[in-house]
Amino acid sequence: MRAKTFKTVLVSVVALCCFGTSMAYGDALTKKIRVFMNGQELFNLGVVVDDKPYLAVDAVAKQYKGITAWDEKKQTLSIDTPNVHMATRETKEGGSIFGAVAKNQKVSFNVFTQIDSLDTDISSFKITLVDPYGSETLIEERKSGQSNFPEKGKTSFWINSAEITYKFTVSGDYTVRFYMKPVGDVNSYVVSEKLIICT
């Protein structure tokens, strides 16, 4: 009886030792690394495998403000990075382009956007304003089929958004974001960002 118990314990110890060794070996081959982009740390997006650093696709798309598309059949990943330039302009008479506001200032403005070199057919786009705490306010969204939506296959167009009146209640960086959703995709991708500084 004692010999059988001893064999069982011995087999268990050996198995645990092997499992621990394989886990340690796996950790030696693959380890997470800290990745910084424009001074901000991105989490869980970088690993080192066999002494070579790799970044997740999301990290690359975020850096280059692009639309990512994975083709399962071809096993290829495409990233489309259109040129998207935005300017925020006050809509009051004589209003000008601005990038800074005072705390508690209320501003009526729209977003003028120029898009070119777009190689992806899109089904919608939207423009939002994100406050320093991450709360997002929709400025405008347009979808395929609407009269003011760019025609299919159009690679270059200009957008003048609807007017928004917004009170900048806290100091910090506000981000204007331009999203695009490709045809057949459920995700929207940030293709451009512009800061409004509130002091």
CYANA upper distance limits for C-alpha pairs under 8 A (distance plus 0.5 A):
  1 MET  CA      5 THR  CA      6.92
  2 ARG  CA      6 PHE  CA      6.60
  3 ALA  CA      7 LYS  CA      6.71
  4 LYS  CA      8 THR  CA      6.76
  5 THR  CA      9 VAL  CA      6.72
  6 PHE  CA     10 LEU  CA      6.55
  7 LYS  CA     11 VAL  CA      6.60
  8 THR  CA     12 SER  CA      6.74
  9 VAL  CA     13 VAL  CA      6.68
 10 LEU  CA     14 VAL  CA      6.72
 11 VAL  CA     15 ALA  CA      6.63
 12 SER  CA     16 LEU  CA      6.66
 13 VAL  CA     17 CYS  CA      6.63
 14 VAL  CA     18 CYS  CA      6.71
 15 ALA  CA     19 PHE  CA      6.63
 16 LEU  CA     20 GLY  CA      6.56
 17 CYS  CA     21 THR  CA      6.60
 18 CYS  CA     22 SER  CA      6.67
 19 PHE  CA     23 MET  CA      6.70
 20 GLY  CA     24 ALA  CA      6.67
 21 THR  CA     25 TYR  CA      6.56
 22 SER  CA     26 GLY  CA      6.51
 23 MET  CA     27 ASP  CA      6.69
 24 ALA  CA     28 ALA  CA      6.74
 25 TYR  CA     29 LEU  CA      6.96
 26 GLY  CA     30 THR  CA      6.66
 27 ASP  CA     31 LYS  CA      6.33
 29 LEU  CA     48 VAL  CA      8.07
 29 LEU  CA     49 VAL  CA      6.05
 29 LEU  CA     50 ASP  CA      6.01
 29 LEU  CA     51 ASP  CA      8.27
 30 THR  CA     47 VAL  CA      7.05
 30 THR  CA     48 VAL  CA      5.99
 30 THR  CA     49 VAL  CA      5.20
 30 THR  CA     50 ASP  CA      7.54
 31 LYS  CA     47 VAL  CA      5.92
 31 LYS  CA     48 VAL  CA      5.86
 31 LYS  CA     49 VAL  CA      7.50
 32 LYS  CA     44 ASN  CA      7.40
 32 LYS  CA     46 GLY  CA      6.34
 32 LYS  CA     47 VAL  CA      4.78
 32 LYS  CA     48 VAL  CA      6.86
 33 ILE  CA     44 ASN  CA      8.28
 33 ILE  CA     46 GLY  CA      5.80
 33 ILE  CA     47 VAL  CA      5.80
 33 ILE  CA     48 VAL  CA      7.28
 34 ARG  CA     41 GLU  CA      7.49
 34 ARG  CA     42 LEU  CA      7.73
 34 ARG  CA     43 PHE  CA      7.69
 34 ARG  CA     44 ASN  CA      8.30
 34 ARG  CA     46 GLY  CA      7.15
 35 VAL  CA     41 GLU  CA      6.18
 35 VAL  CA     42 LEU  CA      6.02
 35 VAL  CA     43 PHE  CA      7.76
 35 VAL  CA     45 LEU  CA      7.60
 35 VAL  CA     46 GLY  CA      6.72
 36 PHE  CA     40 GLN  CA      5.74
 36 PHE  CA     41 GLU  CA      4.78
 36 PHE  CA     42 LEU  CA      6.44
 37 MET  CA     41 GLU  CA      6.79
 37 MET  CA     42 LEU  CA      7.54
 37 MET  CA     63 GLN  CA      7.79
 42 LEU  CA     59 ALA  CA      8.20
 45 LEU  CA     55 LEU  CA      6.24
 45 LEU  CA     56 ALA  CA      5.60
 45 LEU  CA     58 ASP  CA      8.18
 45 LEU  CA     59 ALA  CA      6.86
 46 GLY  CA     53 PRO  CA      7.49
 46 GLY  CA     54 TYR  CA      6.16
 46 GLY  CA     55 LEU  CA      5.09
 46 GLY  CA     56 ALA  CA      6.77
 47 VAL  CA     53 PRO  CA      6.24
 47 VAL  CA     54 TYR  CA      5.90
 47 VAL  CA     55 LEU  CA      7.21
 48 VAL  CA     52 LYS  CA      5.70
 48 VAL  CA     53 PRO  CA      4.79
 48 VAL  CA     54 TYR  CA      6.58
 49 VAL  CA     53 PRO  CA      6.99
 49 VAL  CA     54 TYR  CA      7.98
 55 LEU  CA     59 ALA  CA      6.87
 55 LEU  CA     60 VAL  CA      7.54
 56 ALA  CA     60 VAL  CA      7.27
 57 VAL  CA     61 ALA  CA      6.64
 57 VAL  CA     68 THR  CA      8.50
 58 ASP  CA     62 LYS  CA      6.48
 59 ALA  CA     63 GLN  CA      6.67
 60 VAL  CA     64 TYR  CA      6.74
 61 ALA  CA     65 LYS  CA      6.02
 61 ALA  CA     66 GLY  CA      5.49
 61 ALA  CA     67 ILE  CA      7.30
 61 ALA  CA     68 THR  CA      7.15
 61 ALA  CA     79 ILE  CA      7.48
 62 LYS  CA     66 GLY  CA      7.34
 62 LYS  CA    190 VAL  CA      8.01
 64 TYR  CA     81 THR  CA      7.12
 64 TYR  CA    191 VAL  CA      8.46
 65 LYS  CA     81 THR  CA      6.72
 65 LYS  CA    189 TYR  CA      8.22
 65 LYS  CA    190 VAL  CA      6.35
 65 LYS  CA    191 VAL  CA      4.80
 65 LYS  CA    192 SER  CA      6.48
 66 GLY  CA     79 ILE  CA      6.32
 66 GLY  CA     80 ASP  CA      5.72
 66 GLY  CA     81 THR  CA      4.80
 66 GLY  CA     82 PRO  CA      7.57
 66 GLY  CA    189 TYR  CA      7.32
 66 GLY  CA    190 VAL  CA      7.39
 66 GLY  CA    191 VAL  CA      5.80
 67 ILE  CA     78 SER  CA      8.46
 67 ILE  CA     79 ILE  CA      5.89
 67 ILE  CA     80 ASP  CA      5.52
 67 ILE  CA     81 THR  CA      6.99
 67 ILE  CA    180 MET  CA      8.16
 67 ILE  CA    182 PRO  CA      8.21
 67 ILE  CA    189 TYR  CA      6.19
 67 ILE  CA    190 VAL  CA      8.23
 67 ILE  CA    191 VAL  CA      7.64
 68 THR  CA     77 LEU  CA      7.53
 68 THR  CA     78 SER  CA      6.16
 68 THR  CA     79 ILE  CA      5.00
 68 THR  CA     80 ASP  CA      7.06
 68 THR  CA    189 TYR  CA      8.48
 69 ALA  CA     77 LEU  CA      6.22
 69 ALA  CA     78 SER  CA      5.66
 69 ALA  CA     79 ILE  CA      6.98
 70 TRP  CA     75 GLN  CA      7.76
 70 TRP  CA     76 THR  CA      6.49
 70 TRP  CA     77 LEU  CA      5.09
 70 TRP  CA     78 SER  CA      7.02
 71 ASP  CA     75 GLN  CA      5.97
 71 ASP  CA     76 THR  CA      5.79
 71 ASP  CA     77 LEU  CA      6.80
 72 GLU  CA     76 THR  CA      7.59
 80 ASP  CA    118 LEU  CA      7.72
 80 ASP  CA    119 ASP  CA      7.08
 80 ASP  CA    120 THR  CA      7.42
 81 THR  CA    117 SER  CA      8.38
 81 THR  CA    118 LEU  CA      7.78
 81 THR  CA    191 VAL  CA      7.55
 82 PRO  CA    115 ILE  CA      7.44
 82 PRO  CA    116 ASP  CA      6.55
 82 PRO  CA    117 SER  CA      5.49
 82 PRO  CA    118 LEU  CA      5.17
 82 PRO  CA    119 ASP  CA      7.88
 82 PRO  CA    191 VAL  CA      7.69
 83 ASN  CA    114 GLN  CA      8.36
 83 ASN  CA    115 ILE  CA      6.14
 83 ASN  CA    116 ASP  CA      5.77
 83 ASN  CA    117 SER  CA      6.51
 83 ASN  CA    118 LEU  CA      7.83
 84 VAL  CA    113 THR  CA      7.27
 84 VAL  CA    114 GLN  CA      6.24
 84 VAL  CA    115 ILE  CA      5.12
 84 VAL  CA    116 ASP  CA      7.26
 84 VAL  CA    191 VAL  CA      7.41
 84 VAL  CA    192 SER  CA      6.38
 85 HIS  CA    113 THR  CA      6.03
 85 HIS  CA    114 GLN  CA      5.77
 85 HIS  CA    115 ILE  CA      7.16
 85 HIS  CA    192 SER  CA      7.71
 86 MET  CA    111 VAL  CA      7.03
 86 MET  CA    112 PHE  CA      6.16
 86 MET  CA    113 THR  CA      4.93
 86 MET  CA    114 GLN  CA      7.14
 86 MET  CA    192 SER  CA      8.32
 86 MET  CA    193 GLU  CA      8.35
 86 MET  CA    194 LYS  CA      7.31
 87 ALA  CA     97 ILE  CA      7.11
 87 ALA  CA     98 PHE  CA      8.23
 87 ALA  CA    111 VAL  CA      6.22
 87 ALA  CA    112 PHE  CA      5.75
 87 ALA  CA    113 THR  CA      7.01
 87 ALA  CA    194 LYS  CA      8.36
 88 THR  CA     97 ILE  CA      6.06
 88 THR  CA     98 PHE  CA      6.40
 88 THR  CA     99 GLY  CA      7.52
 88 THR  CA    109 PHE  CA      7.12
 88 THR  CA    110 ASN  CA      6.39
 88 THR  CA    111 VAL  CA      5.16
 88 THR  CA    112 PHE  CA      6.85
 89 ARG  CA     95 GLY  CA      7.25
 89 ARG  CA     96 SER  CA      5.92
 89 ARG  CA     97 ILE  CA      4.61
 89 ARG  CA     98 PHE  CA      6.51
 89 ARG  CA    109 PHE  CA      5.86
 89 ARG  CA    110 ASN  CA      6.16
 89 ARG  CA    111 VAL  CA      6.89
 89 ARG  CA    112 PHE  CA      7.86
 90 GLU  CA     95 GLY  CA      5.13
 90 GLU  CA     96 SER  CA      5.98
 90 GLU  CA     97 ILE  CA      6.84
 90 GLU  CA     98 PHE  CA      7.81
 90 GLU  CA    107 VAL  CA      7.50
 90 GLU  CA    108 SER  CA      6.32
 90 GLU  CA    109 PHE  CA      4.69
 90 GLU  CA    110 ASN  CA      7.16
 91 THR  CA     95 GLY  CA      6.17
 91 THR  CA     96 SER  CA      8.42
 91 THR  CA    108 SER  CA      6.35
 91 THR  CA    109 PHE  CA      5.42
 91 THR  CA    110 ASN  CA      7.19
 91 THR  CA    163 GLU  CA      7.79
 92 LYS  CA    108 SER  CA      7.54
 92 LYS  CA    109 PHE  CA      8.33
 98 PHE  CA    196 ILE  CA      8.36
 99 GLY  CA    195 LEU  CA      7.25
 99 GLY  CA    196 ILE  CA      5.15
 99 GLY  CA    197 ILE  CA      6.79
100 ALA  CA    196 ILE  CA      5.72
100 ALA  CA    197 ILE  CA      5.05
100 ALA  CA    198 CYS  CA      6.28
100 ALA  CA    199 THR  CA      8.24
101 VAL  CA    105 GLN  CA      7.11
101 VAL  CA    168 PHE  CA      8.08
101 VAL  CA    196 ILE  CA      7.72
101 VAL  CA    197 ILE  CA      6.75
101 VAL  CA    198 CYS  CA      5.37
101 VAL  CA    199 THR  CA      7.11
102 ALA  CA    168 PHE  CA      8.00
102 ALA  CA    171 SER  CA      8.49
102 ALA  CA    198 CYS  CA      5.91
102 ALA  CA    199 THR  CA      5.66
103 LYS  CA    168 PHE  CA      6.27
103 LYS  CA    169 THR  CA      6.13
103 LYS  CA    170 VAL  CA      6.40
103 LYS  CA    171 SER  CA      6.29
103 LYS  CA    198 CYS  CA      6.27
103 LYS  CA    199 THR  CA      6.04
104 ASN  CA    167 LYS  CA      6.46
104 ASN  CA    168 PHE  CA      5.61
104 ASN  CA    169 THR  CA      4.97
104 ASN  CA    170 VAL  CA      7.53
105 GLN  CA    167 LYS  CA      6.12
105 GLN  CA    168 PHE  CA      6.13
105 GLN  CA    169 THR  CA      7.77
106 LYS  CA    165 THR  CA      7.34
106 LYS  CA    166 TYR  CA      5.98
106 LYS  CA    167 LYS  CA      4.55
106 LYS  CA    168 PHE  CA      6.84
107 VAL  CA    165 THR  CA      6.03
107 VAL  CA    166 TYR  CA      6.00
107 VAL  CA    167 LYS  CA      6.87
108 SER  CA    163 GLU  CA      7.08
108 SER  CA    164 ILE  CA      6.03
108 SER  CA    165 THR  CA      4.56
108 SER  CA    166 TYR  CA      6.92
109 PHE  CA    163 GLU  CA      5.94
109 PHE  CA    164 ILE  CA      6.08
109 PHE  CA    165 THR  CA      6.93
110 ASN  CA    160 ASN  CA      7.47
110 ASN  CA    161 SER  CA      5.97
110 ASN  CA    162 ALA  CA      6.43
110 ASN  CA    163 GLU  CA      5.19
110 ASN  CA    164 ILE  CA      6.70
111 VAL  CA    159 ILE  CA      8.43
111 VAL  CA    160 ASN  CA      6.48
111 VAL  CA    161 SER  CA      5.76
111 VAL  CA    162 ALA  CA      8.23
111 VAL  CA    163 GLU  CA      8.49
112 PHE  CA    158 TRP  CA      8.07
112 PHE  CA    159 ILE  CA      6.33
112 PHE  CA    160 ASN  CA      5.07
112 PHE  CA    161 SER  CA      6.86
113 THR  CA    158 TRP  CA      6.21
113 THR  CA    159 ILE  CA      5.53
113 THR  CA    160 ASN  CA      6.88
114 GLN  CA    156 SER  CA      8.33
114 GLN  CA    157 PHE  CA      6.75
114 GLN  CA    158 TRP  CA      5.04
114 GLN  CA    159 ILE  CA      6.94
115 ILE  CA    155 THR  CA      8.18
115 ILE  CA    156 SER  CA      5.94
115 ILE  CA    157 PHE  CA      5.86
115 ILE  CA    158 TRP  CA      6.52
116 ASP  CA    155 THR  CA      6.20
116 ASP  CA    156 SER  CA      4.58
116 ASP  CA    157 PHE  CA      7.02
117 SER  CA    155 THR  CA      6.09
117 SER  CA    156 SER  CA      6.86
118 LEU  CA    154 LYS  CA      8.19
118 LEU  CA    155 THR  CA      5.07
118 LEU  CA    156 SER  CA      7.20
119 ASP  CA    153 GLY  CA      8.37
119 ASP  CA    155 THR  CA      6.71
120 THR  CA    153 GLY  CA      8.14
120 THR  CA    182 PRO  CA      7.04
121 ASP  CA    152 LYS  CA      6.89
121 ASP  CA    153 GLY  CA      6.21
121 ASP  CA    154 LYS  CA      8.31
121 ASP  CA    182 PRO  CA      6.32
121 ASP  CA    183 VAL  CA      6.36
122 ILE  CA    144 SER  CA      8.26
122 ILE  CA    152 LYS  CA      8.22
122 ILE  CA    180 MET  CA      7.09
122 ILE  CA    181 LYS  CA      5.98
122 ILE  CA    182 PRO  CA      4.52
122 ILE  CA    183 VAL  CA      5.47
123 SER  CA    143 LYS  CA      6.41
123 SER  CA    144 SER  CA      5.52
123 SER  CA    180 MET  CA      8.38
123 SER  CA    181 LYS  CA      6.26
123 SER  CA    182 PRO  CA      6.09
123 SER  CA    183 VAL  CA      5.37
123 SER  CA    184 GLY  CA      8.40
124 SER  CA    141 GLU  CA      7.79
124 SER  CA    142 ARG  CA      6.11
124 SER  CA    143 LYS  CA      4.71
124 SER  CA    144 SER  CA      6.34
124 SER  CA    180 MET  CA      6.55
124 SER  CA    181 LYS  CA      5.79
124 SER  CA    182 PRO  CA      7.83
125 PHE  CA    141 GLU  CA      6.29
125 PHE  CA    142 ARG  CA      6.14
125 PHE  CA    143 LYS  CA      7.17
125 PHE  CA    178 PHE  CA      7.74
125 PHE  CA    179 TYR  CA      5.87
125 PHE  CA    180 MET  CA      4.87
125 PHE  CA    181 LYS  CA      6.52
125 PHE  CA    188 SER  CA      8.32
126 LYS  CA    138 LEU  CA      8.06
126 LYS  CA    139 ILE  CA      8.04
126 LYS  CA    140 GLU  CA      6.07
126 LYS  CA    141 GLU  CA      4.58
126 LYS  CA    142 ARG  CA      6.84
126 LYS  CA    178 PHE  CA      6.41
126 LYS  CA    179 TYR  CA      5.73
126 LYS  CA    180 MET  CA      7.22
127 ILE  CA    138 LEU  CA      6.85
127 ILE  CA    139 ILE  CA      5.91
127 ILE  CA    140 GLU  CA      5.85
127 ILE  CA    141 GLU  CA      6.93
127 ILE  CA    176 VAL  CA      7.48
127 ILE  CA    177 ARG  CA      6.06
127 ILE  CA    178 PHE  CA      5.14
127 ILE  CA    179 TYR  CA      6.83
128 THR  CA    136 GLU  CA      6.86
128 THR  CA    137 THR  CA      5.96
128 THR  CA    138 LEU  CA      4.95
128 THR  CA    139 ILE  CA      5.55
128 THR  CA    140 GLU  CA      7.53
128 THR  CA    176 VAL  CA      6.16
128 THR  CA    177 ARG  CA      5.74
128 THR  CA    178 PHE  CA      7.22
129 LEU  CA    136 GLU  CA      6.10
129 LEU  CA    137 THR  CA      5.61
129 LEU  CA    138 LEU  CA      6.98
129 LEU  CA    139 ILE  CA      7.30
129 LEU  CA    174 TYR  CA      7.26
129 LEU  CA    175 THR  CA      6.12
129 LEU  CA    176 VAL  CA      5.05
129 LEU  CA    177 ARG  CA      6.86
130 VAL  CA    134 GLY  CA      6.10
130 VAL  CA    135 SER  CA      5.97
130 VAL  CA    136 GLU  CA      4.82
130 VAL  CA    137 THR  CA      6.77
130 VAL  CA    174 TYR  CA      6.02
130 VAL  CA    175 THR  CA      5.51
130 VAL  CA    176 VAL  CA      6.89
130 VAL  CA    177 ARG  CA      8.12
131 ASP  CA    135 SER  CA      5.97
131 ASP  CA    136 GLU  CA      7.07
131 ASP  CA    173 ASP  CA      7.46
131 ASP  CA    174 TYR  CA      5.21
131 ASP  CA    175 THR  CA      7.19
132 PRO  CA    170 VAL  CA      8.15
132 PRO  CA    171 SER  CA      8.24
132 PRO  CA    172 GLY  CA      6.18
132 PRO  CA    173 ASP  CA      5.97
132 PRO  CA    174 TYR  CA      6.15
139 ILE  CA    161 SER  CA      7.93
139 ILE  CA    162 ALA  CA      7.47
139 ILE  CA    163 GLU  CA      8.16
139 ILE  CA    164 ILE  CA      6.81
140 GLU  CA    161 SER  CA      6.81
140 GLU  CA    162 ALA  CA      6.77
142 ARG  CA    146 GLN  CA      7.57
142 ARG  CA    148 ASN  CA      8.05
142 ARG  CA    149 PHE  CA      6.73
143 LYS  CA    149 PHE  CA      6.86
144 SER  CA    149 PHE  CA      6.41
144 SER  CA    150 PRO  CA      8.25
145 GLY  CA    149 PHE  CA      7.29
150 PRO  CA    154 LYS  CA      6.88
150 PRO  CA    157 PHE  CA      7.53
168 PHE  CA    198 CYS  CA      7.49
170 VAL  CA    198 CYS  CA      7.72
171 SER  CA    197 ILE  CA      8.28
171 SER  CA    198 CYS  CA      5.37
171 SER  CA    199 THR  CA      5.54
172 GLY  CA    197 ILE  CA      6.54
172 GLY  CA    198 CYS  CA      5.68
172 GLY  CA    199 THR  CA      7.04
173 ASP  CA    195 LEU  CA      6.82
173 ASP  CA    196 ILE  CA      6.48
173 ASP  CA    197 ILE  CA      5.37
173 ASP  CA    198 CYS  CA      6.74
174 TYR  CA    195 LEU  CA      6.15
174 TYR  CA    196 ILE  CA      5.54
174 TYR  CA    197 ILE  CA      6.74
174 TYR  CA    198 CYS  CA      7.84
175 THR  CA    193 GLU  CA      6.90
175 THR  CA    194 LYS  CA      6.15
175 THR  CA    195 LEU  CA      5.17
175 THR  CA    196 ILE  CA      6.76
176 VAL  CA    193 GLU  CA      6.02
176 VAL  CA    194 LYS  CA      5.57
176 VAL  CA    195 LEU  CA      6.71
176 VAL  CA    196 ILE  CA      8.05
177 ARG  CA    190 VAL  CA      7.04
177 ARG  CA    191 VAL  CA      8.23
177 ARG  CA    192 SER  CA      6.42
177 ARG  CA    193 GLU  CA      5.15
177 ARG  CA    194 LYS  CA      7.23
178 PHE  CA    190 VAL  CA      6.22
178 PHE  CA    191 VAL  CA      6.37
178 PHE  CA    192 SER  CA      5.76
178 PHE  CA    193 GLU  CA      6.94
179 TYR  CA    188 SER  CA      6.32
179 TYR  CA    189 TYR  CA      5.63
179 TYR  CA    190 VAL  CA      4.89
179 TYR  CA    191 VAL  CA      6.32
179 TYR  CA    192 SER  CA      7.92
180 MET  CA    188 SER  CA      5.78
180 MET  CA    189 TYR  CA      5.81
180 MET  CA    190 VAL  CA      7.11
180 MET  CA    191 VAL  CA      7.35
181 LYS  CA    185 ASP  CA      7.12
181 LYS  CA    186 VAL  CA      7.76
181 LYS  CA    187 ASN  CA      6.54
181 LYS  CA    188 SER  CA      4.77
181 LYS  CA    189 TYR  CA      6.79
182 PRO  CA    187 ASN  CA      8.23
182 PRO  CA    188 SER  CA      7.86
